[in-house]
Amino acid sequence: MYIIKVKGKAKIPDYIQIRDENFVLVAYFRADRPLKNIEKFGLEGKELQLEEVIKNLPFGKLQKLDL
């Protein structure tokens, strides 16, 4: 899976996109709110690791998500 942080403008908040191996969007959520239903993406139990990745992720750079 891949992850990218998208910078918001004005009243639009920053968002996180998680994409699968074919770059199909599988999750889209606000960067300042926790991801709900994380078990749907096989990431259950990795919430703290995901939060740390999101915190350190640069805007606009697609990265492989290895948790």
C-alpha positions in Angstrom: 0.0 0.0 0.0 1.0 3.6 -0.5 0.3 6.8 1.5 0.3 10.5 0.6 -0.4 13.6 2.6 -2.4 16.3 0.7 -2.1 19.9 1.9 -5.4 21.7 2.4 -6.1 25.4 1.6 -7.9 28.0 3.7 -10.8 26.2 5.4 -10.0 22.8 3.7 -8.0 20.6 6.1 -5.0 18.4 5.3 -5.9 14.9 4.1 -4.3 11.5 3.9 -4.8 9.1 1.0 -4.0 5.4 1.3 -3.8 3.6 -2.0 -3.3 -0.1 -2.9 -0.6 -1.7 -5.1 -2.6 -0.6 -8.2 -2.8 3.0 -6.8 -6.6 2.6 -6.3 -7.8 4.9 -3.5 -8.8 2.7 -0.5 -8.9 5.3 2.3 -9.2 9.1 2.4 -9.4 10.9 5.8 -8.4 14.0 7.6 -4.8 14.1 8.8 -5.9 15.4 12.2 -8.5 12.7 12.8 -7.9 9.0 13.4 -8.8 6.5 10.7 -12.0 4.6 11.5 -12.5 1.0 10.4 -8.8 0.5 10.1 -9.3 -3.3 10.2 -10.8 -3.1 6.7 -7.3 -2.2 5.4 -5.3 -4.8 7.3 -3.8 -2.2 9.6 -5.5 -3.2 12.9 -3.1 -2.9 15.9 -0.8 -0.5 14.0 -2.6 2.7 14.8 0.3 4.2 16.7 2.7 3.4 13.9 0.4 4.9 11.4 0.0 8.1 13.4 3.8 8.4 13.6 4.1 7.9 9.8 1.4 10.6 9.2 3.1 13.0 11.5 6.4 12.7 9.7 5.1 12.4 6.2 6.0 15.3 3.8 3.2 16.9 1.8 2.7 15.7 -1.7 5.2 12.8 -1.7 3.8 9.4 -2.4 5.5 6.8 -0.1 5.3 3.0 0.3 3.5 2.2 3.5 5.5 -0.4 5.3 4.1 -1.1 8.8 
